[in-house]
């Protein structure tokens, strides 16, 4: 959220605010969003998949 260079992260997730709201509300599946390019992961994709478990 802040313009800061995190060196201790496992991954960074990039998604626009509209799609993020859909993701949080359950209207957008995280795996589908990644597959179609609405959600981008820089780093460990496995850690990003853990986020999808938390959203369910």
PDB file of N, CA, C and O in Angstrom:
ATOM      1  N   UNK A   1       0.807  -1.191   0.000  1.00  0.00           N
ATOM      2  CA  UNK A   1       0.000   0.000   0.000  1.00  0.00           C
ATOM      3  C   UNK A   1       0.859   1.266   0.000  1.00  0.00           C
ATOM      4  O   UNK A   1       0.478   2.272  -0.598  1.00  0.00           O
ATOM      5  N   UNK A   2       1.976   1.222   0.646  1.00  0.00           N
ATOM      6  CA  UNK A   2       2.862   2.378   0.720  1.00  0.00           C
ATOM      7  C   UNK A   2       3.977   2.245  -0.315  1.00  0.00           C
ATOM      8  O   UNK A   2       4.369   1.129  -0.656  1.00  0.00           O
ATOM      9  N   UNK A   3       4.479   3.341  -0.807  1.00  0.00           N
ATOM     10  CA  UNK A   3       5.624   3.272  -1.731  1.00  0.00           C
ATOM     11  C   UNK A   3       6.901   2.967  -0.946  1.00  0.00           C
ATOM     12  O   UNK A   3       7.657   3.871  -0.588  1.00  0.00           O
ATOM     13  N   UNK A   4       7.122   1.703  -0.691  1.00  0.00           N
ATOM     14  CA  UNK A   4       8.258   1.261   0.115  1.00  0.00           C
ATOM     15  C   UNK A   4       8.806   0.000  -0.520  1.00  0.00           C
ATOM     16  O   UNK A   4       8.043  -0.821  -1.029  1.00  0.00           O
ATOM     17  N   UNK A   5      10.098  -0.161  -0.499  1.00  0.00           N
ATOM     18  CA  UNK A   5      10.738  -1.339  -1.086  1.00  0.00           C
ATOM     19  C   UNK A   5      10.917  -2.399  -0.002  1.00  0.00           C
ATOM     20  O   UNK A   5      11.847  -2.325   0.802  1.00  0.00           O
ATOM     21  N   UNK A   6      10.025  -3.380   0.013  1.00  0.00           N
ATOM     22  CA  UNK A   6      10.075  -4.443   1.013  1.00  0.00           C
ATOM     23  C   UNK A   6      11.066  -5.515   0.575  1.00  0.00           C
ATOM     24  O   UNK A   6      10.946  -6.069  -0.518  1.00  0.00           O
ATOM     25  N   UNK A   7      12.038  -5.804   1.425  1.00  0.00           N
ATOM     26  CA  UNK A   7      13.033  -6.818   1.102  1.00  0.00           C
ATOM     27  C   UNK A   7      12.742  -8.147   1.784  1.00  0.00           C
ATOM     28  O   UNK A   7      13.366  -9.157   1.456  1.00  0.00           O
ATOM     29  N   UNK A   8      11.816  -8.165   2.718  1.00  0.00           N
ATOM     30  CA  UNK A   8      11.545  -9.368   3.476  1.00  0.00           C
ATOM     31  C   UNK A   8      10.238 -10.051   3.068  1.00  0.00           C
ATOM     32  O   UNK A   8       9.699 -10.849   3.835  1.00  0.00           O
ATOM     33  N   UNK A   9       9.734  -9.759   1.905  1.00  0.00           N
ATOM     34  CA  UNK A   9       8.464 -10.338   1.475  1.00  0.00           C
ATOM     35  C   UNK A   9       8.686 -11.653   0.738  1.00  0.00           C
ATOM     36  O   UNK A   9       9.745 -11.886   0.155  1.00  0.00           O
ATOM     37  N   UNK A  10       7.670 -12.504   0.776  1.00  0.00           N
ATOM     38  CA  UNK A  10       7.677 -13.745   0.014  1.00  0.00           C
ATOM     39  C   UNK A  10       7.120 -13.525  -1.384  1.00  0.00           C
ATOM     40  O   UNK A  10       7.539 -14.168  -2.347  1.00  0.00           O
ATOM     41  N   UNK A  11       6.168 -12.605  -1.474  1.00  0.00           N
ATOM     42  CA  UNK A  11       5.598 -12.281  -2.781  1.00  0.00           C
ATOM     43  C   UNK A  11       4.938 -10.911  -2.701  1.00  0.00           C
ATOM     44  O   UNK A  11       4.626 -10.404  -1.623  1.00  0.00           O
ATOM     45  N   UNK A  12       4.739 -10.340  -3.863  1.00  0.00           N
ATOM     46  CA  UNK A  12       4.000  -9.083  -3.978  1.00  0.00           C
ATOM     47  C   UNK A  12       2.838  -9.327  -4.927  1.00  0.00           C
ATOM     48  O   UNK A  12       3.013  -9.912  -5.995  1.00  0.00           O
ATOM     49  N   UNK A  13       1.662  -8.881  -4.538  1.00  0.00           N
ATOM     50  CA  UNK A  13       0.453  -9.075  -5.334  1.00  0.00           C
ATOM     51  C   UNK A  13       0.009  -7.713  -5.853  1.00  0.00           C
ATOM     52  O   UNK A  13      -0.087  -6.744  -5.101  1.00  0.00           O
ATOM     53  N   UNK A  14      -0.259  -7.661  -7.151  1.00  0.00           N
ATOM     54  CA  UNK A  14      -0.729  -6.431  -7.777  1.00  0.00           C
ATOM     55  C   UNK A  14      -2.106  -6.685  -8.376  1.00  0.00           C
ATOM     56  O   UNK A  14      -2.309  -7.629  -9.139  1.00  0.00           O
ATOM     57  N   UNK A  15      -3.048  -5.817  -8.010  1.00  0.00           N
ATOM     58  CA  UNK A  15      -4.419  -5.931  -8.516  1.00  0.00           C
ATOM     59  C   UNK A  15      -5.042  -4.536  -8.426  1.00  0.00           C
ATOM     60  O   UNK A  15      -4.739  -3.783  -7.500  1.00  0.00           O
ATOM     61  N   UNK A  16      -5.907  -4.189  -9.378  1.00  0.00           N
ATOM     62  CA  UNK A  16      -6.523  -2.861  -9.300  1.00  0.00           C
ATOM     63  C   UNK A  16      -7.624  -2.855  -8.231  1.00  0.00           C
ATOM     64  O   UNK A  16      -8.093  -3.913  -7.811  1.00  0.00           O
ATOM     65  N   UNK A  17      -8.020  -1.693  -7.808  1.00  0.00           N
ATOM     66  CA  UNK A  17      -8.935  -1.572  -6.664  1.00  0.00           C
ATOM     67  C   UNK A  17     -10.312  -2.178  -6.930  1.00  0.00           C
ATOM     68  O   UNK A  17     -10.906  -2.770  -6.029  1.00  0.00           O
ATOM     69  N   UNK A  18     -10.821  -2.041  -8.138  1.00  0.00           N
ATOM     70  CA  UNK A  18     -12.128  -2.633  -8.445  1.00  0.00           C
ATOM     71  C   UNK A  18     -12.080  -4.153  -8.340  1.00  0.00           C
ATOM     72  O   UNK A  18     -12.965  -4.773  -7.750  1.00  0.00           O
ATOM     73  N   UNK A  19     -11.040  -4.743  -8.919  1.00  0.00           N
ATOM     74  CA  UNK A  19     -10.903  -6.195  -8.853  1.00  0.00           C
ATOM     75  C   UNK A  19     -10.605  -6.664  -7.433  1.00  0.00           C
ATOM     76  O   UNK A  19     -11.026  -7.754  -7.045  1.00  0.00           O
ATOM     77  N   UNK A  20      -9.882  -5.854  -6.645  1.00  0.00           N
ATOM     78  CA  UNK A  20      -9.618  -6.197  -5.252  1.00  0.00           C
ATOM     79  C   UNK A  20     -10.918  -6.257  -4.460  1.00  0.00           C
ATOM     80  O   UNK A  20     -11.122  -7.166  -3.656  1.00  0.00           O
ATOM     81  N   UNK A  21     -11.796  -5.284  -4.690  1.00  0.00           N
ATOM     82  CA  UNK A  21     -13.099  -5.292  -4.010  1.00  0.00           C
ATOM     83  C   UNK A  21     -13.906  -6.525  -4.393  1.00  0.00           C
ATOM     84  O   UNK A  21     -14.561  -7.124  -3.540  1.00  0.00           O
ATOM     85  N   UNK A  22     -13.867  -6.912  -5.664  1.00  0.00           N
ATOM     86  CA  UNK A  22     -14.558  -8.123  -6.113  1.00  0.00           C
ATOM     87  C   UNK A  22     -13.943  -9.358  -5.462  1.00  0.00           C
ATOM     88  O   UNK A  22     -14.657 -10.284  -5.076  1.00  0.00           O
ATOM     89  N   UNK A  23     -12.628  -9.366  -5.345  1.00  0.00           N
ATOM     90  CA  UNK A  23     -11.919 -10.482  -4.733  1.00  0.00           C
ATOM     91  C   UNK A  23     -12.325 -10.645  -3.269  1.00  0.00           C
ATOM     92  O   UNK A  23     -12.618 -11.753  -2.820  1.00  0.00           O
ATOM     93  N   UNK A  24     -12.340  -9.551  -2.538  1.00  0.00           N
ATOM     94  CA  UNK A  24     -12.701  -9.575  -1.117  1.00  0.00           C
ATOM     95  C   UNK A  24     -14.161  -9.971  -0.909  1.00  0.00           C
ATOM     96  O   UNK A  24     -14.488 -10.680   0.043  1.00  0.00           O
ATOM     97  N   UNK A  25     -15.031  -9.513  -1.796  1.00  0.00           N
ATOM     98  CA  UNK A  25     -16.459  -9.814  -1.641  1.00  0.00           C
ATOM     99  C   UNK A  25     -16.832 -11.197  -2.167  1.00  0.00           C
ATOM    100  O   UNK A  25     -17.979 -11.624  -2.034  1.00  0.00           O
ATOM    101  N   UNK A  26     -15.868 -11.897  -2.763  1.00  0.00           N
ATOM    102  CA  UNK A  26     -16.142 -13.248  -3.257  1.00  0.00           C
ATOM    103  C   UNK A  26     -16.676 -13.303  -4.671  1.00  0.00           C
ATOM    104  O   UNK A  26     -17.038 -14.377  -5.150  1.00  0.00           O
ATOM    105  N   UNK A  27     -16.734 -12.170  -5.349  1.00  0.00           N
ATOM    106  CA  UNK A  27     -17.246 -12.134  -6.715  1.00  0.00           C
ATOM    107  C   UNK A  27     -16.186 -12.468  -7.756  1.00  0.00           C
ATOM    108  O   UNK A  27     -16.505 -12.674  -8.927  1.00  0.00           O
ATOM    109  N   UNK A  28     -14.914 -12.523  -7.329  1.00  0.00           N
ATOM    110  CA  UNK A  28     -13.813 -12.841  -8.240  1.00  0.00           C
ATOM    111  C   UNK A  28     -12.947 -13.908  -7.595  1.00  0.00           C
ATOM    112  O   UNK A  28     -12.429 -13.716  -6.495  1.00  0.00           O
ATOM    113  N   UNK A  29     -12.793 -15.025  -8.278  1.00  0.00           N
ATOM    114  CA  UNK A  29     -11.962 -16.112  -7.785  1.00  0.00           C
ATOM    115  C   UNK A  29     -10.482 -15.741  -7.951  1.00  0.00           C
ATOM    116  O   UNK A  29     -10.080 -15.326  -9.037  1.00  0.00           O
ATOM    117  N   UNK A  30      -9.668 -15.881  -6.901  1.00  0.00           N
ATOM    118  CA  UNK A  30      -8.266 -15.478  -6.995  1.00  0.00           C
ATOM    119  C   UNK A  30      -7.476 -16.246  -8.049  1.00  0.00           C
ATOM    120  O   UNK A  30      -6.635 -15.663  -8.732  1.00  0.00           O
ATOM    121  N   UNK A  31      -7.732 -17.532  -8.190  1.00  0.00           N
ATOM    122  CA  UNK A  31      -7.009 -18.324  -9.185  1.00  0.00           C
ATOM    123  C   UNK A  31      -7.414 -17.895 -10.591  1.00  0.00           C
ATOM    124  O   UNK A  31      -6.566 -17.787 -11.477  1.00  0.00           O
ATOM    125  N   UNK A  32      -8.695 -17.653 -10.795  1.00  0.00           N
ATOM    126  CA  UNK A  32      -9.163 -17.187 -12.103  1.00  0.00           C
ATOM    127  C   UNK A  32      -8.587 -15.802 -12.414  1.00  0.00           C
ATOM    128  O   UNK A  32      -8.190 -15.533 -13.548  1.00  0.00           O
ATOM    129  N   UNK A  33      -8.543 -14.934 -11.413  1.00  0.00           N
ATOM    130  CA  UNK A  33      -7.986 -13.592 -11.611  1.00  0.00           C
ATOM    131  C   UNK A  33      -6.521 -13.670 -12.014  1.00  0.00           C
ATOM    132  O   UNK A  33      -6.073 -12.910 -12.873  1.00  0.00           O
ATOM    133  N   UNK A  34      -5.774 -14.579 -11.404  1.00  0.00           N
ATOM    134  CA  UNK A  34      -4.367 -14.768 -11.761  1.00  0.00           C
ATOM    135  C   UNK A  34      -4.248 -15.306 -13.187  1.00  0.00           C
ATOM    136  O   UNK A  34      -3.407 -14.854 -13.964  1.00  0.00           O
ATOM    137  N   UNK A  35      -5.092 -16.267 -13.516  1.00  0.00           N
ATOM    138  CA  UNK A  35      -5.041 -16.905 -14.832  1.00  0.00           C
ATOM    139  C   UNK A  35      -5.328 -15.927 -15.960  1.00  0.00           C
ATOM    140  O   UNK A  35      -4.685 -15.988 -17.008  1.00  0.00           O
ATOM    141  N   UNK A  36      -6.285 -15.026 -15.760  1.00  0.00           N
ATOM    142  CA  UNK A  36      -6.641 -14.082 -16.825  1.00  0.00           C
ATOM    143  C   UNK A  36      -5.852 -12.783 -16.754  1.00  0.00           C
ATOM    144  O   UNK A  36      -6.056 -11.888 -17.574  1.00  0.00           O
ATOM    145  N   UNK A  37      -4.950 -12.674 -15.777  1.00  0.00           N
ATOM    146  CA  UNK A  37      -4.051 -11.526 -15.715  1.00  0.00           C
ATOM    147  C   UNK A  37      -4.549 -10.335 -14.924  1.00  0.00           C
ATOM    148  O   UNK A  37      -3.931  -9.271 -14.962  1.00  0.00           O
ATOM    149  N   UNK A  38      -5.663 -10.487 -14.203  1.00  0.00           N
ATOM    150  CA  UNK A  38      -6.164  -9.379 -13.388  1.00  0.00           C
ATOM    151  C   UNK A  38      -5.396  -9.264 -12.082  1.00  0.00           C
ATOM    152  O   UNK A  38      -5.389  -8.207 -11.451  1.00  0.00           O
ATOM    153  N   UNK A  39      -4.752 -10.348 -11.677  1.00  0.00           N
ATOM    154  CA  UNK A  39      -3.966 -10.378 -10.459  1.00  0.00           C
ATOM    155  C   UNK A  39      -2.574 -10.857 -10.843  1.00  0.00           C
ATOM    156  O   UNK A  39      -2.424 -11.900 -11.479  1.00  0.00           O
ATOM    157  N   UNK A  40      -1.566 -10.101 -10.459  1.00  0.00           N
ATOM    158  CA  UNK A  40      -0.187 -10.458 -10.790  1.00  0.00           C
ATOM    159  C   UNK A  40       0.569 -10.765  -9.508  1.00  0.00           C
ATOM    160  O   UNK A  40       0.381 -10.100  -8.489  1.00  0.00           O
ATOM    161  N   UNK A  41       1.431 -11.787  -9.568  1.00  0.00           N
ATOM    162  CA  UNK A  41       2.222 -12.188  -8.411  1.00  0.00           C
ATOM    163  C   UNK A  41       3.694 -12.101  -8.779  1.00  0.00           C
ATOM    164  O   UNK A  41       4.140 -12.669  -9.776  1.00  0.00           O
ATOM    165  N   UNK A  42       4.433 -11.380  -7.954  1.00  0.00           N
ATOM    166  CA  UNK A  42       5.876 -11.305  -8.112  1.00  0.00           C
ATOM    167  C   UNK A  42       6.484 -12.024  -6.918  1.00  0.00           C
ATOM    168  O   UNK A  42       6.438 -11.520  -5.796  1.00  0.00           O
ATOM    169  N   UNK A  43       7.050 -13.198  -7.156  1.00  0.00           N
ATOM    170  CA  UNK A  43       7.634 -13.980  -6.069  1.00  0.00           C
ATOM    171  C   UNK A  43       6.990 -15.345  -5.961  1.00  0.00           C
ATOM    172  O   UNK A  43       6.652 -15.961  -6.971  1.00  0.00           O
ATOM    173  N   UNK A  44       6.821 -15.814  -4.745  1.00  0.00           N
ATOM    174  CA  UNK A  44       6.334 -17.160  -4.456  1.00  0.00           C
ATOM    175  C   UNK A  44       4.819 -17.253  -4.677  1.00  0.00           C
ATOM    176  O   UNK A  44       4.035 -16.732  -3.884  1.00  0.00           O
ATOM    177  N   UNK A  45       4.423 -17.918  -5.756  1.00  0.00           N
ATOM    178  CA  UNK A  45       3.005 -18.064  -6.087  1.00  0.00           C
ATOM    179  C   UNK A  45       2.302 -18.907  -5.030  1.00  0.00           C
ATOM    180  O   UNK A  45       1.122 -18.693  -4.752  1.00  0.00           O
ATOM    181  N   UNK A  46       3.009 -19.857  -4.441  1.00  0.00           N
ATOM    182  CA  UNK A  46       2.433 -20.689  -3.386  1.00  0.00           C
ATOM    183  C   UNK A  46       1.976 -19.864  -2.194  1.00  0.00           C
ATOM    184  O   UNK A  46       0.928 -20.144  -1.611  1.00  0.00           O
ATOM    185  N   UNK A  47       2.745 -18.860  -1.828  1.00  0.00           N
ATOM    186  CA  UNK A  47       2.346 -17.973  -0.729  1.00  0.00           C
ATOM    187  C   UNK A  47       1.123 -17.158  -1.122  1.00  0.00           C
ATOM    188  O   UNK A  47       0.257 -16.894  -0.288  1.00  0.00           O
ATOM    189  N   UNK A  48       1.051 -16.762  -2.381  1.00  0.00           N
ATOM    190  CA  UNK A  48      -0.121 -16.014  -2.847  1.00  0.00           C
ATOM    191  C   UNK A  48      -1.367 -16.894  -2.804  1.00  0.00           C
ATOM    192  O   UNK A  48      -2.461 -16.401  -2.530  1.00  0.00           O
ATOM    193  N   UNK A  49      -1.213 -18.194  -3.073  1.00  0.00           N
ATOM    194  CA  UNK A  49      -2.353 -19.104  -3.007  1.00  0.00           C
ATOM    195  C   UNK A  49      -2.880 -19.243  -1.581  1.00  0.00           C
ATOM    196  O   UNK A  49      -4.060 -19.529  -1.379  1.00  0.00           O
ATOM    197  N   UNK A  50      -2.014 -19.042  -0.598  1.00  0.00           N
ATOM    198  CA  UNK A  50      -2.477 -19.067   0.791  1.00  0.00           C
ATOM    199  C   UNK A  50      -3.488 -17.958   1.044  1.00  0.00           C
ATOM    200  O   UNK A  50      -4.387 -18.111   1.870  1.00  0.00           O
ATOM    201  N   UNK A  51      -3.344 -16.844   0.337  1.00  0.00           N
ATOM    202  CA  UNK A  51      -4.314 -15.761   0.457  1.00  0.00           C
ATOM    203  C   UNK A  51      -5.693 -16.229  -0.006  1.00  0.00           C
ATOM    204  O   UNK A  51      -6.703 -15.862   0.595  1.00  0.00           O
ATOM    205  N   UNK A  52      -5.741 -17.025  -1.055  1.00  0.00           N
ATOM    206  CA  UNK A  52      -7.045 -17.492  -1.549  1.00  0.00           C
ATOM    207  C   UNK A  52      -7.730 -18.361  -0.511  1.00  0.00           C
ATOM    208  O   UNK A  52      -8.958 -18.361  -0.431  1.00  0.00           O
ATOM    209  N   UNK A  53      -6.967 -19.106   0.292  1.00  0.00           N
ATOM    210  CA  UNK A  53      -7.558 -19.917   1.360  1.00  0.00           C
ATOM    211  C   UNK A  53      -8.176 -19.021   2.426  1.00  0.00           C
ATOM    212  O   UNK A  53      -9.217 -19.349   2.995  1.00  0.00           O
ATOM    213  N   UNK A  54      -7.534 -17.896   2.693  1.00  0.00           N
ATOM    214  CA  UNK A  54      -8.072 -16.977   3.702  1.00  0.00           C
ATOM    215  C   UNK A  54      -9.335 -16.275   3.236  1.00  0.00           C
ATOM    216  O   UNK A  54     -10.185 -15.910   4.049  1.00  0.00           O
ATOM    217  N   UNK A  55      -9.460 -16.086   1.925  1.00  0.00           N
ATOM    218  CA  UNK A  55     -10.619 -15.374   1.389  1.00  0.00           C
ATOM    219  C   UNK A  55     -11.860 -16.239   1.337  1.00  0.00           C
ATOM    220  O   UNK A  55     -12.963 -15.715   1.184  1.00  0.00           O
ATOM    221  N   UNK A  56     -11.716 -17.547   1.459  1.00  0.00           N
ATOM    222  CA  UNK A  56     -12.882 -18.436   1.376  1.00  0.00           C
ATOM    223  C   UNK A  56     -13.570 -18.588   2.698  1.00  0.00           C
ATOM    224  O   UNK A  56     -14.567 -19.303   2.796  1.00  0.00           O
TER     225      UNK A  56
END
